[in-house]
């Protein structure tokens, strides 16, 4: 069974950067796509970025070239590099593979 464990969240000032990690276990992710989503308090969960098994990436419009998704196949890990963070980016960030979700990691951006 696939398991996803996120890490790398934290508190950062506006304009700062963070790198989130999603470690995949139970199955190599070379055969499926993985996505990052986020959920802010009182809002619905929304797509942030995704990467296919072929390495094709896609981003939500609000990312505006500030975030970059990547993967390290040797480590079975997906990364989300976030720069120029804004208070509006404050949310719990989740990774998802198929219908499996991780537990999430909190990102808080102070103004």
RAFENCOR-V838629 format. One record per residue. N is the residue number from 1. RES is the residue in one small letter. PSI is psi as a letter, one per 40 degrees, with the letter a starting at -180 (* if undefined). Layout:
n->[N,N]
res->[RES,RES]
psi->[PSI,PSI]
//
This chain:
n->[1,2,3,4,5,6,7,8,9,10,11,12,13,14,15,16,17,18,19,20,21,22,23,24,25,26,27,28,29,30,31,32,33,34,35,36,37,38,39,40,41,42,43,44,45,46,47,48,49,50,51,52,53,54,55,56,57,58,59,60,61,62,63,64,65,66,67,68,69,70,71,72,73,74,75,76,77,78,79,80,81,82,83,84,85,86,87,88,89,90,91,92,93,94,95,96,97,98,99,100,101,102,103,104,105,106,107,108,109,110,111]
res->[x,x,x,x,x,x,x,x,x,x,x,x,x,x,x,x,x,x,x,x,x,x,x,x,x,x,x,x,x,x,x,x,x,x,x,x,x,x,x,x,x,x,x,x,x,x,x,x,x,x,x,x,x,x,x,x,x,x,x,x,x,x,x,x,x,x,x,x,x,x,x,x,x,x,x,x,x,x,x,x,x,x,x,x,x,x,x,x,x,x,x,x,x,x,x,x,x,x,x,x,x,x,x,x,x,x,x,x,x,x,x]
psi->[h,h,i,h,h,i,i,e,i,a,h,i,i,h,e,a,i,i,h,i,i,h,h,h,i,e,i,h,e,e,e,i,i,h,i,h,i,i,h,i,h,e,i,i,h,i,i,d,i,i,h,i,d,e,e,h,i,i,i,i,d,e,d,f,e,d,i,h,i,i,i,h,d,d,e,f,h,i,i,h,h,h,i,f,i,i,d,e,e,h,i,h,h,i,i,h,h,b,e,h,i,a,e,i,h,h,h,h,h,i,*]
//
